[in-house]
Amino acid sequence: MPDTSQWPRTIDDAVDRVLTFMTDEEKSDLRETDESELINFHFGLGWVIRNEFGLCEGNDALLKACARSRHNAFESLFFLNDPDEASGFIIEEAWKRLNSAP
């Protein structure tokens, strides 16, 4: 049984943790990637996020936080229980944060 107390519950917490465990080189790679190419991180960074953050094991709080971030209710319904979509969204948010930093 996983230690659910270690799972992030918010998007900000998830992004903070992602950026903490990434090396400077990995951060640079993510920052320099075009937004349309972020899908390339699905099987590497996305896999780590899905597994370490419990997205496939019941971290409903983070799944719901990611779903609420969507622009409309219809899109949110499809996003609600999808670990792949949630990890992709967390990667996008990490990318945005890296690109907004001075």
ABEGO torsion letter per residue (X at the ends): XBBAAABBABAAAAAAAAAAABBAAAAAAAAABBAAAAAAAAABAAAAAAAAAGAAAGBAAAAAAAAAABABAAAAAAAAABAAAAAAAAAAAAAAAAAABX
